[in-house]
Amino acid sequence: MSSRLKMPAGYKINPHWHPTDEHVTVITGTFALGMGEKFDAAAMKDLPAGGYALLPAQMRHYAMSKTASIDAGSTAWAPSR
């Protein structure tokens, strides 16, 4: 499954996880990612335009858009049956 996200500055994605790996590519703007079960803005790492992150399956993570408008793509593979 692939999705494209557009978010205003300061938009937060609360801690969550996925059953499969997630690939995040930042197309424009700056996107910040953090790991853990609690949202901690100070612990987040910035991904600028062109940045990429691999989030392993079941890793608890959260995110926030840092710039006025960011465009990011996310791909996660659904388990096969």
N, C-alpha and C positions, 0 to 999 in steps of 0.2 A: 504494500500500500504506500502511495506517495501522497504528500499533501504540501501545499504552498501556503505559508502564513504571512499575513501583512498585519502589523501591529503598530499602534501609536507609541510614542516614548513613554516609558514607565509601566507598560503593560506587563503584568506578572502572570506566570504560569506556576501554580502551586506544586509542591512536591508530589511526585507520582512515579510510576514505573511501568515498563512494558514487558511482556513475556518473551520478546525477541529483541535483538540488537536494533538500535535506532541510529541512523546516519543523519546528521544535520549539516547543511551547507548554507552559509550566509551569502545572500546574493547582493543585498545593499544594506547599509547601515551597520550598527553594532549590536550584537546579541550577546547577553551574558548567561553563562551556565554555571550551576552549582550542584554539588553532590550532597546527598543526605536527606533525612526525613523532615528537617526543619528549614524553612526559608531563611537564609543568612546572606544578605546582600554583600557584606564585607568579604565573604569567602568565595564569591563568584569570579569566574575568569571571563574576560571579554574575548569575543570572536568578532573581528572586523569583517568587512566585505571580502569575500573569497575564502573566509575561514571555514574549517571543517572539524567536526567532532564525531567520534564514534562512542555511543553510549551502550555499554554491554547490557544484555538481557537482565532484567530484574534489578538493575542499579537504580536506586532511588535518586531522583534528580529534580531540579526546578530551573526556571529560566526567567529572564526579564529583557525587554527591549530597552536599549540605552539611548537610542537616537530618535529623532522626531518621527521617522517612518522606517521600519525595517522590513525586509522581504527575505524570508528564509524558506528553504525546502527541507522536508523531513521525510525519510523513507524508513519503514519498518516492514519486515517480512512476516507475514502471518504464518503460523505453524501449518504444515500440511497435514491432511488427515488420511 
